[in-house]
Amino acid sequence: MKPGEVSPASLHTTVLLHEVVEWLRPRPGGRYMDGTLGMGGHSLALMEAAGGKAELAGLDRDREALALATKRLEPFRDRVHLFHLPFSRFEEALDEIGWETVDGAVLDLGVSSMQLDEADRGFSFIHDGPLDMRMDSDSGHSAEELVNTLKHGELARIIRVYGEDPLAGKIASAILKARENEAITRTLQLAEIVRLAYPPKMRHAARNHPATRTFQGLRIAVNRETEELEQYLATIVGRLKPGARLAIISFHSLEDRAVKHAFRDAAKGCKCPPHQLHCTCGGVPEMKVLTKKPVVASEDERDVNPRARSAKLRVAEKLGPDGEN
């Protein structure tokens, strides 16, 4: 496939598209940032909602996704600034284009349909391909390196914490035993090792493929997704203009919990220890949480787009320096 060319397998429905646009309320003259550009679905909708008169900064560490998004956003090329960067380094992008703050920002976390559909990327346990899983194929350690070099404890920790699989220890043992005979280099090879690590009763009763959680855990570890999100959440509030809204879509409990806690802490204001009776820090709330519970996809969207079933959207709004709207 040529750069900028959209393959049929990569066409997908953007998750919670209308909800993101409604919450961010893009307007002409506004500046918006999409930290997980992907194929540009959210970005395109934001620009269209602003009548093509807003500005957009888009980031992605996947060069193929950037090429596709560039073509898709071509009608707004004079107002769109795209960067090959992970979203944790968004401040580099804003500094380069001279933006102190933005009027709204969105993150759509996790793996994209395009990455899952392409076997050569190594994200899928359904299609055979090299065991890679890097969103940026030019940097970092691949999943192949991790499964063939990590000790049992660290491998089990990744599968247990990031993959949330209660059989993490058993799966890690199966991986170590298998790699004694030959290197684990293919996605289906690893998927079968994990499948056989499950007891037969659990294997047959599972709603999803037994390798689902292991692949999730490895993907998160390979791309340092937890660290990326923590760094973003620690810095984004300072680059939001008062009244700006931040919308984050997550797909598993670790991400959602991190976003929930970050929003809650930013809305709390006082940073004094819990046991202290009177506030001495003088802190004021920086954000107002707009979604008491996460927004989920409608039944119609879940029927059309299976990826939307686990999506959770949380939104918060930046307050003024005095903690007021």
N, C-alpha and C positions, 0 to 999 in steps of 0.2 A: 504494500500500500504506500502511495506517495505521501510526503508530508502535506498536511492540510486536507487530505482526503478522508472523508468520513465513511467507514465501513458499515454495512448494514448491521453487523453484530454489535457495533458500538453505539448505535442509536438507542437512547433510553429516555425515560420520563424523569425529569428532575423532581426529587422528593420535596414535598411541602412547598412547592413553588409559589402558589397563590398566598399561602400563609406568610411566607417570608416577605413578599412584596407588601402585603397589608400591614404587617408590623413595622417594617422599615420606613414606609411612607416616602419613597423617593420623590424629590421635587426638582424642578429646573434650577440649575445653579448649585445643587448640592454635590458633595464629594463623598463617594462611597467606596468601600473596599471589600473585595471578595478574596478571602485568604486561601480558599480551596477552589480555585477556578474551575478545574475539571474541563468539561466541554462547554462551559460558559452559560449553562442554563439559567442560574440565578442572576448572573451578571446581565445577560441579555434582557431578562424580564425587568430588572431594575432600570436599565437604560430606557426601555420602551415605556415604562410607567412614568418616567420623568420627561417623556416627549423627546428623548434623544438630546436633552439639553443639560444633563448632569455630567459629572466626570467620574471615571472609575479607575481604581487601581486593582489589578488582578494578579494573584500569585499562585504558582503551582510548581512543584519540584519535578513534575513529569513532563518532559519535553514534548512527548507526543500529544499530551492533553493541551499543552500550550499552543501547539501548531493548529489543532482543531479549533480551539477557542478563538484564536486570532482570526481564522477564516469566518467563523460564525459572527464575530463582533465587528467585521469589516465595515458595516454601515456607520459605525460610530468611531472609526479609527482615530479621528482627530481628538477625541475626548477620552480615549482608553489608553491606559499605561499598563503593560503586562511585564511580569518579571518571573524569571526562572529562579524561584526562591521558595523555601519552606515557609509556612505562615508564621512560624516563630520569629522569623527575621523580617517581619513586615516593616519595622521602623527603618530599615535600610532603604526599602522601596519608597516610603513616604519622604524620607530625607532627600532622596535622589530627585524627586519631582517637586520638592519644596512645599510639601503639605505639613503643617503643624498638627492639624487635627482632621478628622473625618466626620461626616454627618450621619454615618451609619456603617455597620460592618456585619458580614455574615461568614460563618464557617459551616461547611457541610463535611463532617468528619468521616473517617473510614475509607474503605476501598471503593473505587468507582466501578460501574458496570463495564466500562471499557477495559479496565485492568483485569477484571474477572473473566471477561470474554476471550481475552487473548492468552492462549495457552503458554506462549513463550515468556510471559511475564512471571509465571510461577505462582500465581495467587490461587488458582483453582485446584480443588481435589477431584474434580469431575473430568477435566481434560488433562492429558499428559503433557508435561513440559518440564524445562529445567527448573530446579528448585531455587528460585531467585527471591521473589517477593519484594524487591526494592522498588519504591515509587520513583526514585531517581537512580536509574541503572548505572550512573557514573560514579556513585559514591556509596560508602558504607559496606557493611558485611552482608552477604546474602544469607538466606535461610539455609542453604546447603552448608555454608561454613559453620553456622551455629549447631545444626544437628550432628555434624561430624566431629566437632571439637569440644563442645561444652561438656563439663562434668555432669553427673547425674543430678546433683542438687540444684544447679543453676538451670538446667533444662526443665526439671520438674517445676521449679519456681515460675518460670515463664509460662508454662502450660497451665499451672494452677492459678496464678495471679492474673495474667493477661487473658488467658483462654477460659478461665473460670471452670476448669474441668476437674471434678473430684477424683478422677482416676489418673491425675497427673504423674504420680510416682510410678504407677504401673506402666504408663505410656512411655515415660522416660527410660525405664528399664528395658522395655521392648526395643526402643530406638538404639540404646547402647549395645544390646545383644546383636541386633541386625547389622550394625556398622562394623562389628568384629569380622564379619564375613566379607562385606563389600561396602564401599562408600554409598551413602544415600544421596543420589543426585537428581532424582525425578519426582515429580509431584505425586503421581499415582503409586510410585514405590513407597513413599512415606505414608500416603493415605491407607494403603493396605497394611502396613505395619501397625498403624494406629487402630485400624478396624479389628485386627486380630488380637490386639491388646484388650479389647473389650470382652467381658464374659458373654457367651452366646445369648443368654437371656436379655441382657442389656442391649446387645447388638441388634437383635430382632425387634425389640420394643422401642428403640430410639426413633423419634420423629425426624431427626436430621441425621446426616451422615456422621458416624462416630469421629471423623477427622475434623469436623467443623470447628470445634473449639481449639484444637491443637494448631490448626492453620491460622486461626485468629490470633492466638497468643504469639506465634512466631512472627506473623506480620507486624504486630504492634512492637515487638522487640526489635526486629530488623529496622524498622523506620523510626524508632524512638518516639512513637506517637504520644505516649504519656508525658515524656519530658517536653515535647513540642507544645502540647496543650498547656502544661503548667507554665511554661515560659510566656506563652501568648497571654494567658489569663492574668499573669503578674504585671504585664506591661500595657495591655490594650486600653485600659481605663484612662490612662494618662494621655492618650492620643484621640480621645473622643471629645467632640465639642459638646457643651451643655445642651441637652435635648436630643443628642444623638442616641440611636438605639443599636444594641448589639444582639444579633440573633445567632444562636448556635444549635446545630442539629447534630445529635449524637445517636449512636446505634448500639451501644452496649452500656451496662451499668457503670463501669469504671469511668467512662467519659462523662456520662450524665451526672454521676455523683460529683466529679471534679467541677463541672460547670455550676451545679446547684450550690455547692459550698462556696465557690468563688463569688457568685452573685450575692449569696447571703452575707458573706463577710463584707463585701463592698457596700451593701445596704445598711449594715449595722452601725457604722460610724466609729463608736468607741472601741478602742483596741486595748483597754485596760484588762488586767487579769480578772477572771470570773469572780474570784473571791474578794475583790476590792469593792467596798461599799459605794464609794463616790468616784466619778470619773475625773481623772487628772490629766488625761492625754489631750483633751479638747478636740478629739476627732469628730468629724461630721460625716454623715452618709455621702458616699460618692455616686451610688447607683440606686435606682428604684427598680425592684423586680416587678415586671409586668405580667408574668405568667406564674401564678401561684402553683399550678401543676403544669407539667410539660404538655405542650400541644402535640397531639398525635394525628396521624393521617386519617382522613375520612374512610368509611368502609368502601366507598367507590374507588378511592385511590389505592387502598390496600389490595383490592381485587385486581386492578389493572397493573399495579407495580408491586410485586412481592417484596422488593427492597424496602418499601415504605412501612412494612409491618412493624419493624422494630425502631423506627425513627421517632425521636423525641426532640421537640423544639422548645428551647427556653429563650426568653427575651428580657433584657433589662435596659433601662434608660439612664443616661448620664445626667446627674444633677448639677446644679450650679455650685460655686465655691462655698456658699452658705448652707448647702445641703437642701436647697429648695428647687422645685421645678422651674 
